Amino acid sequence: MSVLDRSRIPPAGPPPRVTLPHIERRSLASGLTLLVVEKRELPVVDVALVTRSGAHADPPALAGRAHLAADLLDEGTETRSALQIAEEADLLGATLHARATWDDTEVGLHVLTPRLGPALELLIDVALHPAYADEEVERKRKERLAAILQEQDEPRVVASNEFARVVYGAAHPFGAPIGGTAGSVRALDRTELVRFRAARQRPRNAYMVVVGDVDADEVVRAIEPMLADWQDADVPADEVPAQGPPAPTTIHVVDRPGAPQSELRVGHSGPSRGAPDYFPLLVLNTIFGGAFTSRLNSRLREEKGFTYGAGSSFAFRRHGGPFVASSAVFTGASAEAVGIVLHEMQRIREERVSEDELERAKSYLSLGLPRRLETTADVLRIVSEQELHGLGDRYYDEYVERVRAVSAEDVLDAAQRRFDPAHAAVVVAGDHGAIAKPLEALGVGAVVRKPWPTDTDSNRTAS
């Protein structure tokens, strides 16, 4: 009889081979691509109609346009009021949502299989025939302006918004919050929202994913008549402007006198989801700040006791996105914490990660994949991701193998190409009077004070 050694963590088992269910791909008469995955364990279905136009298409002066346009989709159509939409969804036992990201706009639902037909009709009406009634636009616009005002009391939001402004600047859509600024939201009206949706909500700029207890042929027969009046047309290119050369590291302090803690953001622009070194970057970030056992969390939380948690992430959008390390630390630790983040960025560029770190990171990623495929909604997200980024229908079949293939040399190469601590944007939302001199003593770059945002100066979209 073997004795369990409780002083040692048991080794993780081998990662299971994960294969996505078969994806049935159909081209509808309208030009829409339909992706159907039959998953028959339970009598439920998840559906999403996704348009490949998101907040990346918003110029800074109209920041928040995609967000507001999506937020209004279930607030009334040409034939249904907001109340009727809510009552009908309730009677069907369906959950309906509409949302915009930086990359896309999605209208989705979850419903029992026997009620899929009327639920699809409701979803398509919401997605294709929004009323954008003046009174609803004004109500939602006021809600967003109130939310922006409330966000000025949230240091984490203030720090993240300032970080985006510093990294991307005034001319780039990513330099403004996805929900817009007070000035840009005030500039939005029904005419602009209708123009935005009408120009981009076209069959060949969209796709539909259906996952659950369904038959692909039956889905096609049900949905084709519902899309008969959906006309195709050319869609604006919505090119995202290129960034200029990165600036030397500068520390931007958004001043809140008396703040007991500081919100930290350190990073720069990063690659798109389609980057060829995506898998080395996944492993790199997991080691650096993407897991509880990461270097950042170990240094700032476990070793120093500065914070409850620290982490990092690559946004991996269609058109690139930020890499950011973040944490909230008590005021007196602000400068040392910034120094640790920059030091760890440089260290991982200079030294190969240990085999133990590498193996833990790869196991973390590999063993976590099955958890991302448990429900119909989970499978829908994976299938939609593959389609949105042009990854191919069987991309995730090789996910574990490609993670396991990443070497320490691959991680070092990715860090040297993608981490640039000498040209990092550093944002600290906290008490300038208490932290400016320690930050200057780091010697990593100039320290610039910026005022805490107020409603009077929130018209700016970037600085």
N, C-alpha and C positions, 0 to 999 in steps of 0.2 A: 504494500500500500504506500503510495507516494505521499509525501508531506508537503503541504502548500507553504511556500516561503512568503510570508506576508510582508516582509521587508522590501520585496522587489515587486515592481509593477509587472503584471503578466504581459507577455508579448502579444501584440495584436495579431490576429489571424490573417491569412492571405485575403486580399481584397476580392470580393465576388465578381464574377464576370457579369456585367450589366448590359442588357440589350434592349433597346427601345422597341416597343410594339411596332408592328408594321404600319407605315403611314400610307394611306390611300390618297393619291394626288389626282385631282380632277380640275380641268379648265372649264368653267361655265360659259354659257353663251354670252354673258355680259363682258367677259374678259377676266372675271375674278378667279383667282386661284383658291381652290378648296382643298384643305388637308383634313382627312378624317382618320382617327385612330379608334379602333374598336376595343373597348375595355369593359368587359361585361360582368365583372364581379358584383356590381351593384346597379340598380335601375336608375342611374343618374347620368347627367350629361353636363359638360361645360363647353361653352361656345365663346369665341372671341372674333369680332370683326376688327381687323387692325389696318390702319392707314399709315403708310410710311412717311408721315409728316408730323413732326413734333415741335418742341420749343426751339430746336436748332434753326427753324425757319423764321423765328421772330427777330427782326432787327431790334437793337437796344431801345429805340424810341417806342417800340410796341411790345416790349417784354411783358410776358403774361398773357399774350394773345391766345396761344394754343391752350394754355391752362384754363382760361376763362371760357373759350369756345367749347372745350370738352365738358367743363363743369355745368354748362347750360344744356347739354344734350337731353338730359332726362327731366328738364324743366318745362317741357311742352313741345309738341310737334304740330304739324299743320292740321291734324285731326284729333289729337289728344291733348288734354291739359296735363299739367304736372300731377294734379291729384288723380286723374284717370290713369296715368302711367303707374303711379304708386299703387292704386287699388287693383289694377289688373295684374301687376306683378305679385301682389299679395294673394290674390285669388288663385293664381297659378302655382303658388308656393315657390316662386322664383326669386333669386337675388340678382339684381341688375346693377351694373356699375359702368361708369364712363370716366376715363382719366387720360391725361396726356403726360408723356415723359419727354426727355430731350430728343428721343429718337422716333416716337410714334404716338398715335392716338388710338385708344382701344375702347370699344364698347363690348361688354361681356356679360354673360349670365350663367347661372347654375340652376338646374331645374330637374325634376323627375322626368324620366324618359317618356311616359305617356302624355306629358304636357308639352313636349318639345315643339310641336307644330305651332300652336298659338304663341309660345314664348319666342320662337324665331321671328314671327311676324312682328311682335312687339319690339324686339331688338333692332330689326331692320328699319322700322319706322323711326325709332329714336336716332339711329345712326345716320339715316339718309334724309330725313325730313324734319329737322329741328325748326321750330318756329322762330326762335330768338326774339321773342316778344319784347318790346321796348321796356315794359315794366319789369320783366324778369332780368333783362340785361342790367338795368339800373340797380335792382335789388342785389344781384350777385356781385356787381362791381362795388357796391358799398360794403358788402361782406368782406370782399378781398381787401379793400382799403382799411377796414377795421382790423383785419388780421395783420396787415403790414404794420400798423401802429402798435399792435400787441407784440409783434416780433422784435420791436426796438427795446423791449424789456427782457429779451432772451439773449444772454451773452453768446450762447452756442450758435444761434442764428446770425447774430451780428458778426461773429468771427468768420463763419462760413461765407457769408455774403461778401465781406471785405476781402477774404482770400480769393474768391472768384474774380473780383474786380481787379485785384493786384496781378493775378496771373494772366488774365485775358484782356483786360483793358476795355476802353470805351467803345471800340468799333466791333467787338466780337459778341455774338449772342450769348456765349457762356459767361460773359462778364457781368450779367444781370441775373437776379434770382429767377427761377423757372416760373414763379408766380407773379413776377413783375415788381416794379417799384411804384411808389405812390404816383409819380409823374406819368409813367407809362400806362398804368391802369386807368388813370383819369382820361387818357387820350383814346381809350378803346370805346367804341360804340357799336351799335347793331350793324351798321354798314360794313365796318371793318371785319367783324366776326363772320358775317355772311360771305364776304369776299374771300376770306381766308379758307373757309370750309369748301365753298363752291369750287375754288381753283384746285383743291387737292383731294377732295373726296371722290376719287374716280376708281373704277374697277381695277385697272392695271397698276394703280398705285396702292393696292390693298390686297389683303388675303383673309380668308376665314379659316379658323381652326375649330374642329368639333371633336371632342374626346368623350367617350363614354359608351353606354349601352345602346349602340346605334348600328345601323347598316349603311354603308356609304351610298349605295344606290338609292335607298329610301331618302337619305338626306338630300341628295341631288334633286330627286323628284319633288321634294317638299319646297326646296328653296328657289329653284329656277323661276317659277311664276312670280315669286315675291320680288325678284330683281329685274323683272322684264322692263321696267321704265328707267333703269339706271344707265345713263349714257356715259360712254367713255370719251375722253379728251386728253390732250397733252397736259402735263402737270409741270409747274415751275420747277427749275432745277434746284433751287434753294441751296446754293453753294455756301459753305461755311468759309469765311475769310481765313486766310493763312495768318499765322502769328509771326511777329517780328522776332529778331534774335533775343534770347533770354537775357535779362538784366542781372548784374551781380547781386548777390544776396543782400537784401535789405530787410530790416525788422520794422514792421508797421504796428504801432501800438494804438489801438482804438481805446481812448482814455475814458475810464469810468472811475473817478476818484472814490476812494474808500472801498473798492471792490475787494472782498475777502479772498477771491480766487481768480485765476486767469484761465481763459480759454485759449488753447494753442492750436495753430494750424501751420504746418510746415510742408512745403511741396512745390510742385510745378506742373506744367502740362504733361500729359501722358499719351500713350498710343491708343488706337482704335481697337474695337473688339476683334477685328480681322488681322491684327498684328501677327506676323509669322512666329514671334517668340512668346505667344500667349501663354503656353504651358510653363516655360521657364519663369515667366513673370508671376504666374499663379503660385508656384513654389517659393519664389523669391519673396513675395509679399506675405505668404503664410509664415515664413521664418522671421521676417522683419517685423510685422505688426498685424498680421491677419488672423491670429489665433490667440487664445488666452496664454499659451506657453511661448508666445513670440518674444523676440528680444526687447521690443519696446515695453511691453507689459511687464516683463521680468525686471527690467531696469527701473522703470518709473514707479511701478506698484510694489513688486515683491522686494526689490533691493532697497529702494529709496523711501517708499511709503508716501510718495508725493500725491498719489491719485487713486481713485477707485478703479481706473482702467485707462489703457492707452491702446491705440490701434492705428492701422493704416489701410488704404485701399486704392486700387486703380478703378476709375469710373468705367473704362472700356465701352465708351459710346460708339456709335457708328462713325462719327466724325472726330474721334479722339475725345479726350476728357482729362480731368485733373488726376494726378496722384497726390494724395494728401495723408499726412500723419497727424493725428489729433489726440488731444487729451484736455482734461481740466485739472489744474494743479493749484495748490494754495499759493497765495501771492508771493510769499518769500522764496518759493522754489521755482519761480517762473524762468529766470535766466538759466539756472542749472539744467532745468528740463529741456529748454531749447537747445542748449549745448549738447545734451545727451542725444537728442534726436539727430542733430547734424553729425555728431560723432559716429553714431550707429550707421547713418547713411554712408559715410565715408568708409567705415570699417568693412561693411559688406561689399564695397567696391574693391577693396584691397586684399581681403583674405577669403580663401575658400571656406564655405560653411562646413561644419563637421559632418561626418557621416551620420551621427546620431540625429542632429538637427534635420538633415536632409531626409532621413528615413521617416522621422516623426511627421514632417510636413507632407510628404507624399502619402503616408498612411491616412493622415487627417483628411486630405482631399479625396483620396480613392474610396475610403470607407464611408465618406459622407454622401457619395453620389446616390446610393439606393434611397436614402432619406428624401432626396429631391424628386423621387418618382413614385411616391406612395399613393397619391390621389389623382383623380381626373384633372383637377386644377393644376397639380404639379406637372403632369405630363403635358398639359396644354402650354404651360410656361416654357418648357424645354423645346417643344416643337415650334412654338412661336419664335423663340430665340434663334433657332437654326434658320428659320425662314427669313427673319428680319435681317440677319447679318450674312445671309448667303453661305451658310456653313455646310449645307448638304444634309439630306434626310438621315444619314447614318452617322453623323458626326459624333454623337455621344456613345455609339457602340465602341469607339476607340478611345474614349476619354481616359479610362483607367490605365490602359496601356501607354498612352502618351504622357500621362502624369508620371507613371513608374519609370519611364525612359529618361526623365530629366536627371542630369548629372550635376555634381558640384561645379564642374567647369561651365555648364550651361547657366547655372545661377550666377556665377561670377561674371560671365559675359553679359547677361541681361542687366545686372546691377551696374556694370561699367557703362553700358549704353543708355540706360533709362533713369538712373539716379544721378542727380547733379547738385550736390550740396553747395557748390560754389556759386550756383545760380538759382538758389531756392527762394521762394517767397515765404517769409515768416510773418505771421499775423498773431498778435497777442491782444486779446480783448481783456483789459484789466486796468489797474491803477498805474498810470504813467509815472506819477511822482514817486511811487515806491519801487518801480522795476526798471526805469530807464537807465540809471547808472550801472546796475549789474548787467543789463543787456549790452550796454556799450562796452563793458569790460570783457565781454566774450571775444571781441575783436573780429567778429565774422562779417560785419557790415554796419552801415549807418542805421541809426534808430530814428524813426520818423513818427511824430505824434499826430494822430488824427482824432477829431472830435467824435464823441458818441453820436450816432444818428438820431435826429429828431424829425418830427413831421415837417418842420420848416425847410430842412435841407434834403428830404428824401425824394425830391424830384429827380435827383441825379440817377442815372442808370449805371454809371461807372466812373472811376477816377483813376 
